[in-house]
Amino acid sequence: MATFTKLTSLPQRAILDGSIRGHYAHLAGVTVGEVHLDAGTNVPMHTHPHEQVTYVIDGRFEFTVGDETTVLEAGMVALIPGGALHGGKTLTACRVIDVFSPARDDYR
């Protein structure tokens, strides 16, 4: 991996049914991705051991972490502890930055 890169120049990885498409870069302990989600995409409630930060660049995303729900908009961030139940539905097409720690080996 180059020290400097444009995320969208990296290979695209389709998630779920392809309505989520991410371009991911990895270090030993962290994964960062630029992720595009189609409008009306349902992200099922799920957990994983990774801490996750989701920063919304564009769009609106109704999102739940644990028992809290909000509509994320551009400039907002969701802080998701490892093991926390989370998911939601995009209200519009969205572009987000996702950061995971430890690294998501399943996204390599």
MOGIPE-V536126 format. One record per residue. N is the residue number from 0. PSI is psi as a letter, one per 40 degrees, with the letter a starting at -180 (NA if undefined). Layout:
n=N psi=PSI
n=N psi=PSI
This chain:
n=0 psi=h
n=1 psi=i
n=2 psi=d
n=3 psi=h
n=4 psi=i
n=5 psi=h
n=6 psi=d
n=7 psi=e
n=8 psi=e
n=9 psi=i
n=10 psi=i
n=11 psi=h
n=12 psi=h
n=13 psi=h
n=14 psi=i
n=15 psi=b
n=16 psi=e
n=17 psi=e
n=18 psi=e
n=19 psi=h
n=20 psi=h
n=21 psi=i
n=22 psi=h
n=23 psi=i
n=24 psi=i
n=25 psi=i
n=26 psi=a
n=27 psi=d
n=28 psi=e
n=29 psi=i
n=30 psi=h
n=31 psi=i
n=32 psi=i
n=33 psi=h
n=34 psi=h
n=35 psi=h
n=36 psi=h
n=37 psi=i
n=38 psi=i
n=39 psi=e
n=40 psi=h
n=41 psi=h
n=42 psi=h
n=43 psi=i
n=44 psi=h
n=45 psi=i
n=46 psi=i
n=47 psi=i
n=48 psi=e
n=49 psi=i
n=50 psi=i
n=51 psi=h
n=52 psi=h
n=53 psi=h
n=54 psi=h
n=55 psi=h
n=56 psi=d
n=57 psi=i
n=58 psi=a
n=59 psi=h
n=60 psi=h
n=61 psi=h
n=62 psi=i
n=63 psi=h
n=64 psi=h
n=65 psi=b
n=66 psi=e
n=67 psi=h
n=68 psi=i
n=69 psi=i
n=70 psi=h
n=71 psi=h
n=72 psi=i
n=73 psi=h
n=74 psi=e
n=75 psi=i
n=76 psi=i
n=77 psi=h
n=78 psi=h
n=79 psi=h
n=80 psi=i
n=81 psi=h
n=82 psi=e
n=83 psi=h
n=84 psi=h
n=85 psi=i
n=86 psi=a
n=87 psi=a
n=88 psi=h
n=89 psi=h
n=90 psi=d
n=91 psi=i
n=92 psi=i
n=93 psi=i
n=94 psi=h
n=95 psi=i
n=96 psi=h
n=97 psi=h
n=98 psi=h
n=99 psi=i
n=100 psi=h
n=101 psi=i
n=102 psi=i
n=103 psi=g
n=104 psi=d
n=105 psi=e
n=106 psi=e
n=107 psi=NA
